[in-house]
Amino acid sequence: MMSITLALLFISGEALFIIIIISLVKFPESMANMIAWTCIPETFPTVIRATASGFINACAKVAGAVGVGLVNYLFYIDPSLVVWTFLGVSIIGFVATLVYNKETANVSMEET
């Protein structure tokens, strides 16, 4: 939201529109990151939770680095491939979360 405020102060026209759109896209992205930090670690037993969280974060960093080049490559092949790739990865992540998410609220500590 700070970027919107700065944009309103210093930028006008088309650049302002682009900044607002990017800010609106980043908000749902931050919600996805919240799932990665809260819901996914809960699916692992307590004894390996820290290692599993570290592994997930390492995978996210590698995916972020590879994703920049991949999006550029896919865009030059066909711009619609970028959208389909993001859609496919989002669906795979959603399904994986539904399949592997285990409720641990009423489970004793020995079982987790």
DSSP file (Angstrom, degrees, kcal/mol; ACC not computed):
  #  RESIDUE AA STRUCTURE BP1 BP2  ACC     N-H-->O    O-->H-N    N-H-->O    O-->H-N    TCO  KAPPA ALPHA  PHI   PSI    X-CA   Y-CA   Z-CA
    1    1 A M     >        0   0    0      0, 0.0     4,-1.8     0, 0.0     3,-0.1   0.000 360.0 360.0 360.0 -25.6    0.0    0.0    0.0
    2    2 A M  H  >  +     0   0    0      1,-0.2     4,-2.6     2,-0.2     5,-0.2   0.874 360.0  57.4 -64.2 -35.3    3.0    2.3    0.5
    3    3 A S  H  > S+     0   0    0      1,-0.2     4,-2.3     2,-0.2    -1,-0.2   0.865 104.3  52.1 -64.5 -33.9    3.7    2.0   -3.2
    4    4 A I  H  > S+     0   0    0      2,-0.2     4,-2.3     1,-0.2    -1,-0.2   0.921 109.6  49.1 -66.6 -42.5    0.3    3.3   -4.0
    5    5 A T  H  X S+     0   0    0     -4,-1.8     4,-1.5     1,-0.2    -2,-0.2   0.938 113.6  45.4 -62.1 -46.7    0.8    6.3   -1.7
    6    6 A L  H  X S+     0   0    0     -4,-2.6     4,-2.3     1,-0.2     5,-0.4   0.880 111.2  54.2 -64.0 -36.8    4.1    7.1   -3.3
    7    7 A A  H  X S+     0   0    0     -4,-2.3     4,-2.4     1,-0.2    -1,-0.2   0.904 106.5  51.0 -63.8 -40.8    2.7    6.6   -6.7
    8    8 A L  H  < S+     0   0    0     -4,-2.3    -1,-0.2     1,-0.2    -2,-0.2   0.824 113.7  46.3 -66.0 -30.1   -0.1    9.1   -6.0
    9    9 A L  H  < S+     0   0    0     -4,-1.5    -2,-0.2    -5,-0.2    -1,-0.2   0.891 130.3  14.4 -78.2 -39.8    2.5   11.7   -4.8
   10   10 A F  H  < S+     0   0    0     -4,-2.3     2,-0.4    -5,-0.1    -3,-0.2   0.612 115.3  57.3-116.3 -15.7    5.1   11.4   -7.6
   11   11 A I     <  +     0   0    0     -4,-2.4     2,-0.3    -5,-0.4    -1,-0.1  -0.912  52.3 177.8-126.4 146.1    3.6    9.6  -10.6
   12   12 A S    >   +     0   0    0     -2,-0.4     3,-0.7    -3,-0.0     2,-0.2  -0.924  45.0  15.1-138.4 166.9    0.6   10.2  -12.8
   13   13 A G  T 3> S-     0   0    0     -2,-0.3     4,-1.6     1,-0.2     3,-0.3  -0.458 118.2  -4.9  79.0-140.0   -1.0    8.7  -15.8
   14   14 A E  H 3> S+     0   0    0      1,-0.2     4,-2.2     2,-0.2    -1,-0.2   0.841 130.7  56.8 -64.9 -36.5   -0.2    5.2  -17.2
   15   15 A A  H <> S+     0   0    0     -3,-0.7     4,-2.3     1,-0.2    -1,-0.2   0.889 105.2  52.6 -63.8 -38.5    2.6    4.5  -14.7
   16   16 A L  H  > S+     0   0    0     -3,-0.3     4,-2.3     1,-0.2    -1,-0.2   0.915 108.3  50.7 -62.0 -43.2    0.2    5.1  -11.8
   17   17 A F  H  X S+     0   0    0     -4,-1.6     4,-2.3     1,-0.2    -2,-0.2   0.908 110.2  49.8 -60.7 -43.1   -2.3    2.6  -13.3
   18   18 A I  H  X S+     0   0    0     -4,-2.2     4,-2.5     1,-0.2    -1,-0.2   0.908 110.3  49.9 -63.8 -42.6    0.5    0.0  -13.7
   19   19 A I  H  X S+     0   0    0     -4,-2.3     4,-2.3     1,-0.2    -1,-0.2   0.905 111.1  49.0 -64.4 -41.0    1.6    0.5  -10.1
   20   20 A I  H  X S+     0   0    0     -4,-2.3     4,-2.1     2,-0.2    -2,-0.2   0.919 111.7  48.9 -65.0 -42.9   -1.9    0.1   -8.8
   21   21 A I  H  X S+     0   0    0     -4,-2.3     4,-1.7     1,-0.2    -2,-0.2   0.925 111.6  49.1 -62.8 -44.5   -2.5   -3.0  -10.8
   22   22 A I  H  X S+     0   0    0     -4,-2.5     4,-2.2     1,-0.2    -1,-0.2   0.898 110.3  51.4 -62.4 -40.1    0.8   -4.6   -9.6
   23   23 A S  H  X S+     0   0    0     -4,-2.3     4,-1.3     1,-0.2    -1,-0.2   0.889 108.9  50.9 -63.4 -38.8   -0.1   -3.7   -6.0
   24   24 A L  H  < S+     0   0    0     -4,-2.1    -1,-0.2     1,-0.2    -2,-0.2   0.821 111.5  48.1 -68.3 -30.1   -3.5   -5.4   -6.4
   25   25 A V  H  X S+     0   0    0     -4,-1.7     4,-1.3     1,-0.2    -2,-0.2   0.861 107.1  56.2 -75.5 -36.7   -1.8   -8.5   -7.8
   26   26 A K  H  X S+     0   0    0     -4,-2.2     4,-2.0     1,-0.2    -2,-0.2   0.784  96.0  66.2 -68.2 -27.2    0.8   -8.6   -4.9
   27   27 A F  H  X S+     0   0    0     -4,-1.3     4,-1.3     2,-0.2     3,-0.2   0.957 104.3  41.5 -63.3 -51.5   -1.9   -8.7   -2.2
   28   28 A P  H  > S+     0   0    0      0, 0.0     4,-1.8     0, 0.0    -1,-0.2   0.851 111.7  58.6 -63.2 -30.7   -3.3  -12.2   -3.2
   29   29 A E  H  X S+     0   0    0     -4,-1.3     4,-1.9     1,-0.2    -2,-0.2   0.888 102.4  52.6 -63.5 -37.5    0.3  -13.3   -3.6
   30   30 A S  H  X S+     0   0    0     -4,-2.0     4,-1.6    -3,-0.2    -1,-0.2   0.831 105.3  55.5 -67.4 -30.0    1.0  -12.3    0.0
   31   31 A M  H  X S+     0   0    0     -4,-1.3     4,-1.7     2,-0.2    -1,-0.2   0.889 105.6  51.6 -67.7 -38.1   -2.0  -14.5    1.0
   32   32 A A  H  X S+     0   0    0     -4,-1.8     4,-1.8     1,-0.2    -2,-0.2   0.891 108.1  51.8 -64.1 -38.8   -0.4  -17.4   -0.8
   33   33 A N  H  X S+     0   0    0     -4,-1.9     4,-1.6     1,-0.2    -1,-0.2   0.854 104.5  57.1 -65.4 -33.7    2.8  -16.8    1.1
   34   34 A M  H  X S+     0   0    0     -4,-1.6     4,-1.8     1,-0.2     5,-0.4   0.897 105.1  51.1 -63.3 -39.5    0.8  -16.8    4.3
   35   35 A I  H  X>S+     0   0    0     -4,-1.7     5,-2.0     1,-0.2     4,-0.8   0.910 107.9  52.8 -62.6 -41.6   -0.4  -20.3    3.5
   36   36 A A  H  <5S+     0   0    0     -4,-1.8    -1,-0.2     1,-0.2    -2,-0.2   0.836 114.5  42.0 -63.4 -31.8    3.2  -21.4    2.9
   37   37 A W  H  <5S+     0   0    0     -4,-1.6    -1,-0.2    -5,-0.1    -2,-0.2   0.705 130.3  19.8 -89.7 -20.2    4.2  -20.1    6.3
   38   38 A T  H  X5S+     0   0    0     -4,-1.8     4,-0.8    -5,-0.1    -3,-0.2   0.807 125.0  36.2-116.0 -52.7    1.2  -21.3    8.4
   39   39 A C  H  X5S+     0   0    0     -4,-0.8     4,-0.5    -5,-0.4     3,-0.4   0.932 113.8  51.5 -75.3 -46.1   -0.8  -24.1    6.8
   40   40 A I  H >4<S+     0   0    0     -5,-2.0     3,-1.7     1,-0.2     4,-0.3   0.913 106.1  53.2 -63.7 -44.6    1.9  -26.2    5.1
   41   41 A P  H >4 S+     0   0    0      0, 0.0     3,-1.4     0, 0.0    -1,-0.2   0.831 101.1  63.1 -60.1 -28.0    4.1  -26.5    8.2
   42   42 A E  H 3< S+     0   0    0     -4,-0.8    -2,-0.2    -3,-0.4    -3,-0.1   0.682  91.0  66.4 -68.9 -16.1    1.2  -27.8   10.2
   43   43 A T  T << S+     0   0    0     -3,-1.7    -1,-0.2    -4,-0.5    -3,-0.1   0.599  92.4  74.3 -80.5  -9.6    0.9  -30.9    7.9
   44   44 A F  S <  S-     0   0    0     -3,-1.4     5,-0.1    -4,-0.3    68,-0.0  -0.744  93.9 -98.0-102.9 150.7    4.3  -32.2    9.1
   45   45 A P    >>  -     0   0    0      0, 0.0     3,-1.2     0, 0.0     4,-0.6  -0.272  37.8-111.1 -60.1 153.4    5.0  -33.9   12.4
   46   46 A T  G >4 S+     0   0    0     66,-2.4     3,-0.9     1,-0.3     4,-0.5   0.845 113.0  61.5 -57.1 -37.9    6.5  -31.6   15.0
   47   47 A V  G 34 S+     0   0    0      1,-0.3    -1,-0.3    65,-0.2     4,-0.2   0.766 116.7  29.4 -66.6 -24.6    9.9  -33.3   15.0
   48   48 A I  G <> S+     0   0    0     -3,-1.2     4,-2.7     1,-0.1    -1,-0.3   0.293  89.2 104.4-115.4  10.6   10.5  -32.4   11.3
   49   49 A R  H <X S+     0   0    0     -3,-0.9     4,-2.6    -4,-0.6     5,-0.2   0.899  81.5  48.2 -61.1 -43.9    8.5  -29.2   11.0
   50   50 A A  H  > S+     0   0    0     -4,-0.5     4,-2.3     2,-0.2    -1,-0.2   0.925 114.5  45.8 -65.1 -43.8   11.5  -26.9   11.1
   51   51 A T  H  > S+     0   0    0      2,-0.2     4,-2.5     1,-0.2    -2,-0.2   0.916 113.5  49.8 -64.3 -42.2   13.4  -28.9    8.4
   52   52 A A  H  X S+     0   0    0     -4,-2.7     4,-2.4     2,-0.2    -2,-0.2   0.902 110.6  49.5 -64.4 -40.9   10.2  -29.1    6.3
   53   53 A S  H  X S+     0   0    0     -4,-2.6     4,-2.3    -5,-0.2    -1,-0.2   0.902 111.4  49.7 -64.5 -40.3    9.6  -25.4    6.5
   54   54 A G  H  X S+     0   0    0     -4,-2.3     4,-2.3     2,-0.2    -2,-0.2   0.906 110.8  49.7 -63.4 -41.5   13.2  -24.7    5.5
   55   55 A F  H  X S+     0   0    0     -4,-2.5     4,-2.4     2,-0.2    -2,-0.2   0.911 110.5  50.0 -63.3 -43.2   12.9  -27.1    2.6
   56   56 A I  H  X S+     0   0    0     -4,-2.4     4,-2.1     1,-0.2    -2,-0.2   0.915 111.9  47.7 -62.5 -43.6    9.7  -25.4    1.4
   57   57 A N  H  X S+     0   0    0     -4,-2.3     4,-2.0     2,-0.2    -1,-0.2   0.877 110.5  51.8 -67.1 -37.0   11.3  -22.0    1.6
   58   58 A A  H  X S+     0   0    0     -4,-2.3     4,-2.3     2,-0.2    -2,-0.2   0.920 109.8  49.6 -64.0 -42.8   14.4  -23.2   -0.3
   59   59 A C  H  X S+     0   0    0     -4,-2.4     4,-2.7     1,-0.2    -2,-0.2   0.892 109.4  52.6 -61.5 -39.1   12.1  -24.6   -3.0
   60   60 A A  H  X S+     0   0    0     -4,-2.1     4,-2.2     2,-0.2    -1,-0.2   0.889 109.0  49.0 -65.2 -38.6   10.3  -21.2   -3.2
   61   61 A K  H  X S+     0   0    0     -4,-2.0     4,-2.0     2,-0.2    -2,-0.2   0.907 112.8  46.8 -68.6 -40.8   13.6  -19.3   -3.6
   62   62 A V  H  X S+     0   0    0     -4,-2.3     4,-2.8     2,-0.2     5,-0.3   0.923 112.7  50.3 -65.1 -43.2   14.7  -21.6   -6.4
   63   63 A A  H  X S+     0   0    0     -4,-2.7     4,-2.6     1,-0.2    -2,-0.2   0.878 109.1  52.3 -63.1 -37.0   11.3  -21.4   -8.0
   64   64 A G  H  X S+     0   0    0     -4,-2.2     4,-1.1     2,-0.2    -1,-0.2   0.895 112.5  44.8 -64.7 -39.7   11.5  -17.6   -7.8
   65   65 A A  H  X S+     0   0    0     -4,-2.0     4,-0.8     2,-0.2    -2,-0.2   0.919 119.2  40.7 -70.4 -43.8   14.9  -17.5   -9.5
   66   66 A V  H  X S+     0   0    0     -4,-2.8     4,-2.4     1,-0.2    -2,-0.2   0.855 108.1  63.6 -72.3 -34.8   14.0  -20.0  -12.2
   67   67 A G  H  X S+     0   0    0     -4,-2.6     4,-2.8    -5,-0.3     5,-0.3   0.834  94.4  59.5 -61.0 -34.8   10.5  -18.5  -12.7
   68   68 A V  H  X S+     0   0    0     -4,-1.1     4,-1.6     1,-0.2    -1,-0.2   0.942 112.3  38.5 -61.0 -47.4   11.9  -15.1  -13.9
   69   69 A G  H  X S+     0   0    0     -4,-0.8     4,-2.5     2,-0.2    -2,-0.2   0.881 115.3  53.7 -69.5 -37.8   13.7  -16.8  -16.8
   70   70 A L  H  X S+     0   0    0     -4,-2.4     4,-3.1     2,-0.2     5,-0.2   0.905 107.4  49.9 -65.6 -41.5   10.9  -19.2  -17.5
   71   71 A V  H  X S+     0   0    0     -4,-2.8     4,-2.5     2,-0.2    -1,-0.2   0.924 111.9  48.9 -62.9 -43.0    8.3  -16.4  -17.7
   72   72 A N  H  X S+     0   0    0     -4,-1.6     4,-1.6    -5,-0.3    -2,-0.2   0.930 113.9  46.1 -61.0 -45.7   10.5  -14.5  -20.1
   73   73 A Y  H  X S+     0   0    0     -4,-2.5     4,-1.3     1,-0.2    -2,-0.2   0.930 114.5  46.7 -63.1 -47.3   11.1  -17.6  -22.3
   74   74 A L  H  X S+     0   0    0     -4,-3.1     4,-2.9     1,-0.2     7,-0.3   0.870 107.9  57.6 -64.6 -36.5    7.4  -18.6  -22.3
   75   75 A F  H  < S+     0   0    0     -4,-2.5    -1,-0.2    -5,-0.2    -2,-0.2   0.897 106.4  48.1 -62.6 -39.7    6.3  -15.0  -23.1
   76   76 A Y  H  < S+     0   0    0     -4,-1.6    -1,-0.2    -5,-0.2    -2,-0.2   0.770 113.0  48.6 -75.0 -24.0    8.4  -15.0  -26.3
   77   77 A I  H  < S-     0   0    0     -4,-1.3    -2,-0.2     1,-0.3    -1,-0.2   0.962 141.1 -29.1 -72.5 -55.6    7.1  -18.4  -27.4
   78   78 A D    >X  -     0   0    0     -4,-2.9     3,-1.9    -5,-0.1     4,-0.6  -0.822  52.7-139.4-162.6 120.0    3.4  -17.4  -26.8
   79   79 A P  H >> S+     0   0    0      0, 0.0     4,-0.9     0, 0.0     3,-0.9   0.796 102.6  62.1 -56.0 -29.8    2.2  -14.9  -24.2
   80   80 A S  H 3> S+     0   0    0      1,-0.2     4,-2.3     2,-0.2     5,-0.2   0.757  89.5  70.1 -70.1 -21.2   -0.8  -17.1  -23.3
   81   81 A L  H <> S+     0   0    0     -3,-1.9     4,-2.4    -7,-0.3    -1,-0.2   0.841  93.1  57.7 -62.0 -32.3    1.6  -19.8  -22.1
   82   82 A V  H <X S+     0   0    0     -3,-0.9     4,-2.3    -4,-0.6    -1,-0.2   0.942 108.5  44.6 -62.5 -47.3    2.5  -17.6  -19.1
   83   83 A V  H  X S+     0   0    0     -4,-0.9     4,-2.5     1,-0.2    -2,-0.2   0.927 114.4  48.5 -63.6 -45.6   -1.1  -17.4  -18.0
   84   84 A W  H  X S+     0   0    0     -4,-2.3     4,-2.5     2,-0.2    -1,-0.2   0.860 110.6  52.0 -65.1 -35.0   -1.6  -21.2  -18.5
   85   85 A T  H  X S+     0   0    0     -4,-2.4     4,-2.6     2,-0.2     5,-0.2   0.946 111.4  45.6 -66.0 -47.6    1.6  -22.0  -16.6
   86   86 A F  H  X S+     0   0    0     -4,-2.3     4,-2.2     1,-0.2    -2,-0.2   0.903 113.8  50.1 -61.8 -40.3    0.6  -19.8  -13.6
   87   87 A L  H  X S+     0   0    0     -4,-2.5     4,-2.3    -5,-0.2    -1,-0.2   0.932 112.0  47.6 -62.7 -45.7   -2.9  -21.3  -13.7
   88   88 A G  H  X S+     0   0    0     -4,-2.5     4,-2.5     1,-0.2    -2,-0.2   0.917 112.7  47.4 -63.0 -44.7   -1.5  -24.9  -13.8
   89   89 A V  H  X S+     0   0    0     -4,-2.6     4,-2.4     1,-0.2    -1,-0.2   0.892 112.0  51.2 -65.4 -38.6    0.9  -24.3  -11.0
   90   90 A S  H  X S+     0   0    0     -4,-2.2     4,-2.3    -5,-0.2    -2,-0.2   0.909 111.0  47.6 -64.4 -42.0   -1.8  -22.7   -8.8
   91   91 A I  H  X S+     0   0    0     -4,-2.3     4,-2.7     2,-0.2     5,-0.2   0.913 111.6  50.5 -66.0 -42.5   -4.1  -25.6   -9.4
   92   92 A I  H  X S+     0   0    0     -4,-2.5     4,-2.5     1,-0.2    -2,-0.2   0.923 112.2  47.6 -61.1 -43.9   -1.4  -28.1   -8.6
   93   93 A G  H  X S+     0   0    0     -4,-2.4     4,-2.1     2,-0.2    -2,-0.2   0.893 112.4  49.5 -63.4 -40.5   -0.6  -26.3   -5.4
   94   94 A F  H  X S+     0   0    0     -4,-2.3     4,-2.1     2,-0.2    -2,-0.2   0.931 113.3  45.4 -64.4 -46.2   -4.2  -26.0   -4.4
   95   95 A V  H  X S+     0   0    0     -4,-2.7     4,-2.6     1,-0.2     5,-0.2   0.905 112.0  51.9 -65.1 -41.5   -4.8  -29.7   -5.0
   96   96 A A  H  X S+     0   0    0     -4,-2.5     4,-2.6    -5,-0.2    -1,-0.2   0.889 109.4  50.4 -62.9 -38.8   -1.6  -30.7   -3.1
   97   97 A T  H  X S+     0   0    0     -4,-2.1     4,-1.2     1,-0.2    -1,-0.2   0.905 112.3  46.8 -65.7 -40.7   -2.7  -28.6   -0.1
   98   98 A L  H  < S+     0   0    0     -4,-2.1    -2,-0.2     2,-0.2    -1,-0.2   0.902 116.6  44.0 -66.3 -40.3   -6.1  -30.3   -0.1
   99   99 A V  H  < S+     0   0    0     -4,-2.6    -2,-0.2     1,-0.2    -1,-0.2   0.918 122.4  33.9 -72.3 -44.4   -4.7  -33.8   -0.4
  100  100 A Y  H  < S+     0   0    0     -4,-2.6     2,-0.5    -5,-0.2    -1,-0.2   0.471  87.5 110.6 -96.6  -2.0   -1.8  -33.5    2.1
  101  101 A N     <  -     0   0    0     -4,-1.2     2,-0.4    -5,-0.2   -61,-0.1  -0.625  46.6-172.3 -77.7 121.4   -3.4  -31.1    4.7
  102  102 A K        -     0   0    0     -2,-0.5     2,-0.4     2,-0.0    -2,-0.0  -0.942  25.0-121.8-114.9 135.7   -4.0  -33.0    7.9
  103  103 A E        +     0   0    0     -2,-0.4     3,-0.1     1,-0.1   -60,-0.0  -0.619  31.7 172.9 -75.2 127.0   -5.9  -31.5   10.8
  104  104 A T    >   +     0   0    0     -2,-0.4     3,-0.8     1,-0.1    -1,-0.1   0.214  47.4 102.8-117.7  12.9   -3.8  -31.5   14.0
  105  105 A A  T 3  S+     0   0    0      1,-0.2    -1,-0.1     3,-0.0    -2,-0.0   0.908  92.1  29.2 -66.8 -42.3   -6.0  -29.5   16.3
  106  106 A N  T 3  S+     0   0    0      2,-0.1     2,-0.4    -3,-0.1    -1,-0.2   0.040  96.6 108.9-108.4  26.2   -7.3  -32.4   18.4
  107  107 A V  S <  S-     0   0    0     -3,-0.8     5,-0.1     1,-0.0    -3,-0.0  -0.843  71.0-116.3-105.0 138.5   -4.4  -34.8   18.1
  108  108 A S    >>  -     0   0    0     -2,-0.4     3,-1.0     1,-0.1     4,-0.8  -0.299  27.8-111.0 -69.6 159.2   -2.1  -35.5   21.0
  109  109 A M  T 34 S+     0   0    0      1,-0.3     3,-0.4     2,-0.2   -63,-0.2   0.785 114.5  62.5 -64.0 -28.6    1.5  -34.4   20.8
  110  110 A E  T 34 S+     0   0    0      1,-0.2    -1,-0.3     2,-0.2    -2,-0.0   0.837 104.5  47.7 -65.8 -31.1    2.8  -38.0   20.6
  111  111 A E  T <4        0   0    0     -3,-1.0    -1,-0.2     1,-0.2    -2,-0.2   0.667 360.0 360.0 -84.4 -16.8    0.9  -38.5   17.3
  112  112 A T     <        0   0    0     -4,-0.8   -66,-2.4    -3,-0.4   -65,-0.2   0.459 360.0 360.0 -92.8 360.0    2.1  -35.3   15.7
